[in-house]
Amino acid sequence: MSTQPKYYLVERSLLPEVFHKVVEANTALKTGQCRTASEAAASVGLSRSAFYKYKDGIRPFFEVTTDRIVTFHLMLSDKPGVLSSILGLFARSGANLLTINQSIPMSGQASVTIAARTDNMNCSVETLMSRAEALDGVLRIEILASE
């Protein structure tokens, strides 16, 4: 019985170029820019064999977080309406909020954890996070867990 984890979360800049190309080729297929795997592999300068070897093993993190429960951690400024604007953003995105936990603000900041079901969202988790970061009073947002 192996005690090694099955999956790892690795920062993109640390991955070999072949993985970047596989993601690009998969995107080209998914978006219809390329019709075949051979065409997609060639379009990014990748051999077919390398593409087939890795095509099912590497995906963008946010693609894996669809149809799941995602737990977000946010640091918010201690100002009126900031949490309300976050909750409104989640509602407009179609996220189903399951839990909301907020700490007592300290040093002008409050820690908030939100668990949400993401299967009916009208945007990607990555887009939701980008929109949240752009809101006034949102200092940081990150994903704590995804089931």
C-alpha positions as CSV (number, residue, x, y, z in Angstrom):
1,M,0.0,0.0,0.0
2,S,1.5,3.3,-1.1
3,T,1.3,6.3,1.2
4,Q,2.3,8.7,-1.6
5,P,-0.4,11.1,-2.7
6,K,-2.1,10.4,-6.0
7,Y,-2.2,14.1,-7.0
8,Y,0.1,17.1,-6.4
9,L,-0.6,20.8,-6.9
10,V,2.4,22.3,-8.6
11,E,3.0,26.0,-9.6
12,R,3.0,26.3,-13.4
13,S,6.4,27.8,-13.7
14,L,8.0,24.7,-12.2
15,L,6.5,22.3,-14.8
16,P,8.5,21.1,-17.8
17,E,7.5,22.8,-21.1
18,V,5.9,19.5,-22.4
19,F,3.1,19.9,-19.8
20,H,2.4,23.5,-20.9
21,K,2.1,22.3,-24.5
22,V,-0.2,19.5,-23.6
23,V,-2.6,21.9,-21.8
24,E,-2.4,24.2,-24.9
25,A,-3.2,21.3,-27.2
26,N,-6.1,20.1,-25.0
27,T,-7.5,23.7,-25.1
28,A,-7.2,23.8,-28.8
29,L,-9.2,20.6,-29.1
30,K,-11.8,21.7,-26.5
31,T,-12.4,25.1,-28.2
32,G,-12.5,23.7,-31.7
33,Q,-9.4,25.5,-32.9
34,C,-8.1,22.0,-33.9
35,R,-10.2,19.1,-35.0
36,T,-7.8,16.2,-34.2
37,A,-5.3,15.3,-31.6
38,S,-2.5,15.2,-34.2
39,E,-3.4,18.7,-35.4
40,A,-3.5,20.0,-31.9
41,A,-0.2,18.5,-31.0
42,A,1.4,19.9,-34.1
43,S,0.0,23.3,-33.5
44,V,1.9,23.7,-30.3
45,G,5.1,21.9,-31.4
46,L,4.5,18.7,-29.6
47,S,4.9,15.1,-30.8
48,R,1.7,13.0,-30.9
49,S,3.3,10.4,-28.7
50,A,4.0,13.0,-25.9
51,F,0.5,14.4,-26.3
52,Y,-1.1,11.0,-25.9
53,K,1.2,10.1,-23.0
54,Y,0.1,13.1,-20.9
55,K,-3.2,14.3,-22.4
56,D,-5.4,12.7,-19.6
57,G,-2.9,13.4,-16.8
58,I,-2.6,17.2,-16.7
59,R,-5.4,19.7,-16.6
60,P,-5.7,23.2,-15.3
61,F,-6.6,23.3,-11.6
62,F,-9.8,25.3,-12.2
63,E,-11.0,22.8,-14.7
64,V,-10.9,20.2,-12.0
65,T,-12.9,22.3,-9.6
66,T,-16.1,22.3,-11.7
67,D,-19.0,20.2,-10.4
68,R,-17.5,20.2,-6.9
69,I,-17.6,21.8,-3.6
70,V,-14.9,24.4,-3.3
71,T,-13.8,26.1,-0.1
72,F,-12.4,29.6,-0.5
73,H,-10.4,31.6,2.0
74,L,-10.6,35.4,1.8
75,M,-9.0,38.2,3.6
76,L,-11.3,41.2,3.7
77,S,-10.9,44.8,4.9
78,D,-12.9,45.6,7.9
79,K,-15.3,48.0,6.1
80,P,-19.1,48.0,5.9
81,G,-20.4,46.1,2.8
82,V,-17.3,44.2,1.8
83,L,-18.7,40.8,2.8
84,S,-22.1,41.7,1.3
85,S,-20.4,42.5,-2.0
86,I,-18.6,39.1,-2.0
87,L,-21.9,37.3,-1.2
88,G,-23.6,39.1,-4.0
89,L,-20.8,38.2,-6.4
90,F,-21.2,34.5,-5.5
91,A,-25.0,34.7,-5.9
92,R,-24.7,36.4,-9.4
93,S,-22.2,33.7,-10.4
94,G,-24.7,30.9,-9.6
95,A,-22.5,29.4,-6.8
96,N,-24.6,27.6,-4.1
97,L,-23.2,28.8,-0.8
98,L,-23.0,26.0,1.8
99,T,-21.2,27.6,4.7
100,I,-19.8,31.1,5.6
101,N,-17.4,31.6,8.5
102,Q,-16.0,35.0,9.4
103,S,-13.5,35.7,12.2
104,I,-13.6,38.8,14.3
105,P,-11.7,41.5,12.5
106,M,-8.2,42.2,13.8
107,S,-5.8,44.9,12.6
108,G,-8.5,46.0,10.1
109,Q,-8.8,42.6,8.4
110,A,-11.3,39.8,8.6
111,S,-10.7,36.2,7.6
112,V,-13.7,34.6,5.8
113,T,-14.1,31.0,4.7
114,I,-16.8,30.2,2.1
115,A,-17.7,26.7,1.0
116,A,-19.7,26.7,-2.3
117,R,-21.1,24.2,-4.7
118,T,-19.8,25.2,-8.2
119,D,-21.7,22.9,-10.6
120,N,-24.3,25.5,-11.6
121,M,-22.0,28.5,-11.9
122,N,-22.3,30.7,-15.1
123,C,-18.5,31.3,-15.0
124,S,-15.4,29.4,-14.1
125,V,-14.0,29.3,-10.6
126,E,-10.9,31.2,-11.9
127,T,-13.2,34.0,-13.2
128,L,-15.1,34.2,-10.0
129,M,-11.8,34.6,-8.1
130,S,-10.6,37.3,-10.5
131,R,-13.8,39.2,-10.0
132,A,-13.6,38.8,-6.3
133,E,-10.0,40.1,-6.2
134,A,-11.2,43.2,-8.2
135,L,-13.8,44.1,-5.5
136,D,-13.0,47.0,-3.2
137,G,-12.0,45.6,0.2
138,V,-10.9,42.1,-0.9
139,L,-7.3,41.7,0.0
140,R,-6.8,38.1,-1.0
141,I,-8.7,35.1,-2.1
142,E,-7.5,31.5,-2.5
143,I,-8.8,28.0,-2.6
144,L,-8.4,26.0,0.5
145,A,-9.9,22.7,-0.7
146,S,-11.9,21.2,-3.5
147,E,-14.0,18.0,-3.3
